[in-house]
């Protein structure tokens, strides 16, 4: 496993981040494809054994049980100083008026709840899951700074938003001397490349680590066009993200299939290798619900795409509607 600095920090993270959204308690009614604790543990153990030290979850995943399952497994399989735990806050976790969003009250409650579920005194990376239009960004940034100063988080990061919003936040933190975002968790894959316009150049300019979510387009890039899975049949997010540009997406998937067949590797490895090859990308976040998904992701680390292959994969893309911000 290779390790890389997260942006311009000194924090070393593995070139793959294991996304833990698929781990938790299925009885919570979040998604039907959630793996229970018994099924999740072998995957988390294999990830640690393979050298992955970076694990991402969120307070809303499986109604908080993702943090519980992930925290218990990592405590057993690794020493705390060997791993980097990231979690997120913003989404609604309860029915009360202050049980969502990025207000000072919400963030202070959310971080304490996440630490309790994870079974740790601190998280390495605490991220805002989305932008909160109802809370002044100054209030959010000051609260995050206080969370860092209290020792409950080592670094802070952000997730999908507009580039102007991210730059505004970075500038406010710099002016106030507050803990500054060190990472951006955004939507990047072969069939959604709109982040190349503004967000990725901004991150490169500002020394921000980029940890893309959905690098395989929720499985669309891992199988021939029209192939279906049990998860795809029930995944409303996949439908919302990838149902509006079928013709161009189909051509991209075909290119992935051709190169995978020529190399004799799974399509997932080609699609993920493309993300890994993009300038400024630190560590794609890979979601895993089967052990072979993790094996494919690890295999992608050994796939070095040629300039010709990169060009063939990129050529069919056409502009897409903005997706994944809200």
ZAROKE-112963 format. One record per residue (C-alpha): x, y, z. Coordinates in pm, whole numbers, padded with zeros to 5 digits, always signed. Each point is the difference from the previous one (the first is absolute). Layout:
N
XYZ ...
This chain:
326
+00000+00000+00000 +00122+00348-00085 -00069+00294+00229 -00039+00365-00091 -00035+00327+00186 -00358+00124+00035 +00032+00329-00185 +00276+00213+00147 -00036-00148+00348 +00250-00243+00144 -00270-00267+00041 +00081-00316-00197 -00294-00193-00142 -00023-00310-00216 -00068+00050-00371 -00338-00161+00058 -00252+00104+00262 -00253-00262+00107 -00351+00144+00001 -00203-00148+00283 -00349+00103-00112 -00089-00364-00075 +00074-00119+00356 -00249+00020+00285 -00326-00133+00133 -00246-00099-00277 -00290+00027+00244 +00042+00378+00007 -00183+00008-00334 +00253+00222-00177 +00085-00205-00313 -00086-00366-00066 +00357-00079-00112 +00165+00090+00332 +00231-00273+00133 -00045-00095+00363 +00292-00006+00243 +00086-00365-00058 +00023+00051-00376 +00183+00333+00031 +00282-00110+00226 +00190-00224-00247 +00006+00285-00254 +00130+00250+00255 +00262-00248+00117 +00116-00071-00356 +00028+00373-00065 +00223+00049+00303 +00213-00301-00094 +00040+00138-00353 +00139+00325+00137 -00305+00226-00030 +00023+00242+00291 -00274+00246-00107 -00366-00066+00087 -00294+00231-00074 -00347-00007+00151 -00271+00250+00105 -00239+00054+00286 -00304-00074-00217 +00120-00323-00161 -00232-00279+00113 -00136+00235+00268 +00340+00018+00170 +00061-00374+00009 +00267+00028-00271 +00215+00190+00248 -00066-00262+00269 +00090-00299-00219 +00302+00175-00150 +00127+00119+00335 -00024-00340+00168 +00173-00178-00288 +00284+00249-00031 +00061-00007+00374 +00051-00376-00027 +00195-00013-00326 +00233+00300+00033 +00165+00232+00246 -00159+00343+00016 +00321+00179-00101 +00027-00220-00312 -00328+00105-00158 -00172+00314-00126 -00370+00021+00083 -00219+00250-00184 -00365+00073+00065 -00249+00264-00105 -00289+00210+00130 -00287+00193-00158 -00280-00244-00080 -00301-00048+00225 +00051-00249+00282 -00315+00075+00199 -00337+00173-00018 +00089+00305+00208 +00059+00341-00162 +00369-00003+00098 +00073-00361-00092 +00146+00078-00341 +00201+00269-00174 +00320+00179+00091 -00096+00233+00284 +00231+00021+00300 -00253-00193+00207 -00042-00272-00262 +00372-00047-00061 +00089-00019+00370 -00267-00266+00050 +00089-00186-00319 +00372-00029+00076 -00066-00132+00352 -00250-00253-00133 +00242-00114-00271 +00287-00040+00245 -00218-00208+00228 -00115-00227-00283 +00352-00036-00141 +00142-00072+00346 +00283+00250-00034 +00107+00328+00159 +00055+00173-00332 -00047-00033-00374 +00282+00077-00236 -00218+00177-00258 -00334+00164+00081 -00190+00103-00311 -00308+00204-00080 -00209-00230-00216 -00164+00281-00197 -00037+00379+00007 -00264+00133+00240 -00194+00293-00146 -00175+00061+00333 +00314+00057+00208 +00255+00277-00055 +00322-00160-00114 +00187+00205+00263 -00195-00177+00274 +00081-00340-00148 +00369+00076-00046 +00043+00137+00352 -00171-00308+00144 +00228-00228-00202 +00302+00196+00120 -00111-00046+00361 -00048-00373-00059 +00358-00022-00124 +00132+00211+00290 -00186-00226+00243 +00190-00298-00140 -00309-00173-00136 +00122+00020-00362 +00349+00028-00144 -00102+00155-00334 -00318+00124-00166 -00122-00064-00352 -00296+00069-00226 -00213-00189-00248 -00191+00084-00317 -00080+00368-00049 +00060+00272-00256 +00357+00121-00045 -00093+00358+00097 -00139-00128+00330 +00313-00199+00075 +00232+00291-00080 -00214+00232+00215 +00039-00240+00293 +00374-00036-00054 +00047+00376-00009 -00206+00062+00315 +00195-00262+00195 +00330+00147-00116 -00100+00354+00096 -00124-00107+00343 +00288-00236+00075 -00238-00293+00032 +00063-00362-00091 -00022-00010-00380 -00155-00273-00213 +00275-00238-00113 -00207-00229-00223 -00288-00009-00247 -00215-00311-00034 -00170+00052-00333 -00173-00183-00283 +00253-00117-00259 -00007-00294-00241 +00020-00075-00372 -00364+00084-00063 -00014+00306+00226 +00291+00239-00054 -00156+00340+00060 +00237+00054+00295 +00281+00043-00254 -00136+00344-00087 +00054+00182+00329 +00025-00214+00313 +00298-00216-00092 +00213+00293-00127 -00091+00189+00318 +00110-00292+00216 +00330-00028-00184 +00061+00373+00038 -00082+00000+00372 +00176-00326+00090 -00322-00178+00091 -00013-00380+00013 -00262-00150-00233 -00178-00317+00113 -00272-00067-00261 -00318-00183+00085 -00169-00239-00244 +00314-00053-00213 -00176-00294-00168 -00330+00184-00048 -00171-00226+00254 +00090-00305-00207 -00106+00130-00342 +00364-00009-00115 +00061-00355+00124 -00221-00194-00245 -00124+00018-00359 -00274+00255-00063 -00339-00126+00113 +00143-00249+00247 -00194+00004+00324 +00059-00086+00365 -00222-00030+00304 +00142+00329+00128 -00057+00180-00330 -00365-00104+00002 -00058+00177+00332 +00255+00283-00012 -00193+00322-00055 +00320+00206+00022 +00149-00188-00296 -00311+00070-00205 +00007+00370+00087 +00368+00038-00082 +00036-00209-00314 -00329-00020-00188 +00007+00322-00205 +00292-00047-00241 -00034-00358-00115 +00145+00027-00352 +00338+00150+00095 +00024-00209+00317 -00058-00314-00201 +00298+00090-00223 +00223+00056+00304 -00101-00335+00149 +00075-00167-00333 +00349+00151-00002 +00062-00129+00352 -00115-00345-00114 +00231-00002-00303 +00309+00092+00198 -00086-00240+00282 -00044-00286-00249 +00328+00082-00174 +00184-00002+00331 -00188-00298+00143 -00107+00184+00317 -00341+00093+00147 -00160+00321-00123 +00009+00139+00353 +00379+00002-00005 +00012+00206-00320 -00259+00253+00119 +00171+00041+00336 +00347+00020-00156 -00127+00295-00206 -00103+00186+00316 +00331-00081+00167 +00182+00143-00302 -00172+00340+00018 +00226+00283+00110 -00063+00104+00359 -00206-00302+00105 +00119-00129+00337 -00208-00309+00074 -00329-00108-00160 -00259-00123+00249 -00101-00352-00097 -00325-00150+00124 +00006-00375+00054 -00281-00249+00056 +00186-00311-00116 +00359-00109+00057 +00066-00008-00375 -00084+00371-00014 +00286+00067+00239 +00232-00231-00194 -00084+00185-00323 +00073+00334+00165 +00334-00121+00130 +00080-00141-00345 -00061+00342-00156 +00306+00131+00184 +00216-00212-00231 -00167+00117-00322 +00199+00273-00174 -00207+00127-00291 +00184+00119-00309 -00053+00343-00152 -00192-00164-00282 -00226-00188+00241 -00066+00313+00205 -00093+00184-00319 -00234-00278-00113 -00175-00001+00337 -00039+00376+00006 -00105+00060-00361 -00375-00091+00016 -00080+00233+00288 -00246+00285-00049 -00101+00270+00251 -00246-00117+00266 -00250+00181+00219 +00145+00080+00340 -00072-00293+00234 +00084-00096+00355 +00013+00350+00150 -00326-00011+00195 
